[in-house]
């Protein structure tokens, strides 16, 4: 590519130190991750999530193709693609040595990590004496120590506007707000592991 001002060859811009491209499945994933990021890495949250690339579903190959094009323009770029596990979803592709990493939740969906009773109560302003939340969770969820059962919960359906939990509470659940009011000690180890990976990639 020629630089019209200098008449010389314009080299591709190298990635700025500490830059990272984040690939996410959809806008809701981005809003949830942004809320957690403001809790766990407030100084860097806007920079990392502001330019997140939305894939339009669980499409790891699309992330790889986009990153290959991006890398040709910005040598040294690094990226992380965050995927739901879904129900036996396809494996992440081999990035062929490029600085693109994949992170797949151990539970089926990112929404699985929002089923935090205290955070739901804070987000909705439910008073302590109102036990509808606990009764609903007891009916639809396994014990807190049964991680293998939690891995199979379809939290996306459970928390959807017409899902069992909103119906029991009589209102939709503001997922990004739940994520925002979840305290660090309430976050699942998977969430902490993801952000540890982000911090390591940022350097």
Buried (B, 14 or more C-beta within 10 A) or exposed (E): EEEEEEEEEEEEEEBEEEBBBBBBBBEBBBBBBBBBBBBBBEEBBEBBBEEBBEBEEBBBEBBBEBBEEBBEEBEEBBBBBBBBBBEEEEEBBEBEEBBBBBBBBEBBBBBBBBBBBEBBBBBBEBEEEEEEBEEBBEEBBEEEEEEEEBBEBBBBBBBBEEBBBBEBBEEBBEBBBBBBBBEEEBBBEBBEEBBEBBBEBBE
